[in-house]
Amino acid sequence: MKVVILCGGAGSRLAEETQAVPKPMVEIGGRPILWHIMKLYAHHGFTEFILCLGYKGDLIREFFLQEHGWRVVLAETGLGTPTGGRIKAIERYVRGETFLATYGDGVGDVRIDQLVSFHRSHRRIATVTGVHRPPQFGEMDVDGDRVVGFHEKPPVGTGWVNGGFFAFEPAVFAYLDAEIPLERGPLERLVREEQLMVFRHEGYWHHMDTIRDRQILEEQWATGTPGWKVW
């Protein structure tokens, strides 16, 4: 099963770092956060990756000329392409198979094997990993294991947010548009058609969106036991 990682965004809120490198190449503990994400998948036996490149994609390409042990497709998906368009652009690489996908800036101790088992059990088109996060993030409304809606920036962050770590059936490509973010039209349509389920992750998860986020991750890595290191 292949793993698609969205690596093309400019990371404007990390401008101090991303003026020089793309966001997935910002380092935590001397390694790009992208490497940490891929190590999680590899730990669970998923070692075939499709990286959706965009902003400063050549730097990611150069990194993987020196890395070994994983099968990596480096797919150019455009400079300003939205997330849905990036996934749509790599359809030919997944060859009509179930595939995994995530963002290139979030780490966690997600049980990928359990995510896959859950996805296969419900027979819907898509699964999103739900995580807990402070209220500056939009939340998901869930009914049982089914996602029934989204709402932005609630006053109290007690619910579930989109943590990435998706599983998709190939039918998802019919929902994608080259000009529309995954998080808008495609996921919302999947919700309306009762085709999006949530895999609840109660463990560690952290998104690297700002310099402060990066500092937090660096501090946790320095302890020797960061919450996302399962390998």
C-alpha positions, -999 to +999 in steps of 0.1 A: +000+000+000+015+033-011+018+064+011+011+098-005+027+128+014+018+164+006+051+182+003+043+212-019+031+240+002+052+272+010+047+271+047+043+309+050+038+309+088+073+293+091+088+319+069+120+321+090+127+285+079+109+281+047+126+310+029+155+285+026+138+251+025+103+237+019+083+231+050+087+193+050+125+198+050+125+219+082+146+199+106+137+183+140+167+168+157+189+172+126+165+154+103+136+169+081+102+165+096+094+146+064+119+119+075+102+115+109+068+111+092+082+085+068+099+066+096+065+062+113+050+046+082+081+025+076+078+012+112+044-002+104+057-018+071+047+009+046+078+018+027+065+029-007+061+067-009+048+092-034+059+127-024+038+155-040+064+182-047+059+219-053+076+248-035+114+242-035+109+206-045+144+202-058+157+203-022+135+173-014+147+156-045+184+162-035+177+147+000+164+115-014+193+110-038+213+103-006+186+083+013+182+045+009+158+018+020+125+032+009+109+033-026+102+069-033+084+085-062+091+123-065+060+137-083+060+173-094+025+186-087+029+223-093+039+254-073+005+267-062-016+236-065-041+230-036-040+198-016-068+181-035-052+189-068-018+175-056-034+141-048-054+141-080-021+146-099-006+114-086-035+091-095-015+071-121+010+061-094-015+043-071-029+022-100-064+018-087-054+006-053-063+016-017-037+041-005-026+062+025-020+099+026-009+126+050+005+161+053+042+168+053+042+187+086+025+166+113+039+138+135+022+114+159+023+079+173-006+069+151-011+031+147-010+030+110-018-008+110-049-002+131-059+027+108-057+004+078-077-023+095-104+002+105-106+016+070-110-019+055-137-028+080-162+000+072-160-002+034-164+035+028-143+056+004-123+075+030-109+076+065-094+106+083-075+103+116-092+124+142-070+140+169-075+164+198-062+199+193-066+234+208-095+255+196-077+275+169-083+245+146-116+237+130-133+207+144-151+177+130-186+166+140-188+129+144-217+104+148-203+071+159-175+065+135-189+086+107-179+123+100-211+143+097-197+179+094-170+204+099-170+237+117-143+263+120-125+275+152-150+266+179-148+285+212-137+254+232-115+228+217-129+196+231-137+177+199-118+161+171-098+178+143-084+166+111-050+151+119-042+139+084-032+102+082-058+093+057-068+061+040-085+063+006-101+040-019-093+049-055-129+061-059-118+092-041-103+106-073-138+112-086-142+137-058-110+156-063-105+187-084-072+202-095-083+237-082-099+228-049-083+220-015-089+185-002-103+199+030-131+219+013-151+204-016-139+168-016-141+160+021-173+179+025-189+160-004-177+127+012-194+138+044-227+145+026-226+111+009-217+094+042-184+082+028-160+097+053-152+078+086-130+089+115-102+068+130-099+082+166-063+087+178-061+094+215-023+094+215+004+119+206+000+143+177+016+176+169+014+199+138+044+220+129+027+252+117+048+279+134+083+286+147+070+279+182+057+245+171+091+237+157+107+247+190+083+224+209+092+195+187+129+202+191+126+203+228+107+170+229+132+153+206+160+165+229+145+145+257+152+113+239+116+101+241+095+123+218+059+113+216+060+104+180+091+082+180+078+046+178+107+031+159 
